[in-house]
Amino acid sequence: MENTVISPHQYTEEELIKHFPGFTHQHANVNGVELHYVDGGSGTPLICLPGWPQTWFSYHALAQSLAENFRVIIVDIRGMGSSERPAAGYDKKNMATDILELVKQLGLTKVHLMGHDIGGMVAMSFAFNYPDFVDKLIVLDGSHPSEGMLQMPLIPPAGTFTEKMDTNMPYAWWMGFNQIKALPEKILEGRFQYLLDWLFEYVMIDASKMSTLDRAVYASAYNEAASIRASNAWYQSFTQDIEDAKHYDPLEMPVLGIGSNVSYNYMKMGLPYVATNVKVEGILDSGHYMFEEQPKKVIELVNGFLAF
């Protein structure tokens, strides 16, 4: 990690947009919630959804390159960043409706959709529920919740829980921790940096690629109790998401899955069960945060997929 001291003013929204030349901040009231998004570029719209514990800023290494060919719209999903944090509505079907109403409000009829981590879950839910609005779908290390989650271990097998996530037997303890209501925010309020630093070291091959600025931005975004409560609600809705998934028909639009060193094999096995026209690519020299570790490879795969 860099040792540069970051001043608070450097991660206000007004300062951070300077890392996105040609983009502007926007807000929209949709489905009973106010969403923040940034908008830049021109051409076919590409809706981008971030994951936990990040915000719209996670696309800073990709945005300019993608905006050369597409109108790029990066959304803070419900409960994230500068978007509203309501008390309820965090099941992925409802969050997909948030995005649908934003798409309609922007006057768009068909979009490309891209999501990482939790954002990938919302993107898949959108595609399941509103397929007529989706041209192509890209999910990165974030498939829709399924019953397979119920088999995740509470205790890691001996020797598999070390300083780096085991690629064959990954132990994602936060999946359980984030299910707990009220306690995480009491523990983590004002201390979220500790979780971030540990997490990035654990799930990334090269954690130094997550800069001091990145870490400061996300710590600021998640330090408040309301932010922790809202983001944990994405996880607390998994049981409802799993039930909803039982009623979805397989996706028929072109789908690209991009998996990190930990997720590639799981996505390669799982996505063909829920999509009929799917391709899965691996970025095996990257951990979970591929935008930071291997942005050029992400851009190459996304542009190649969307070009045809």
Disulfide bonds with the S-S distance in Angstrom:
none
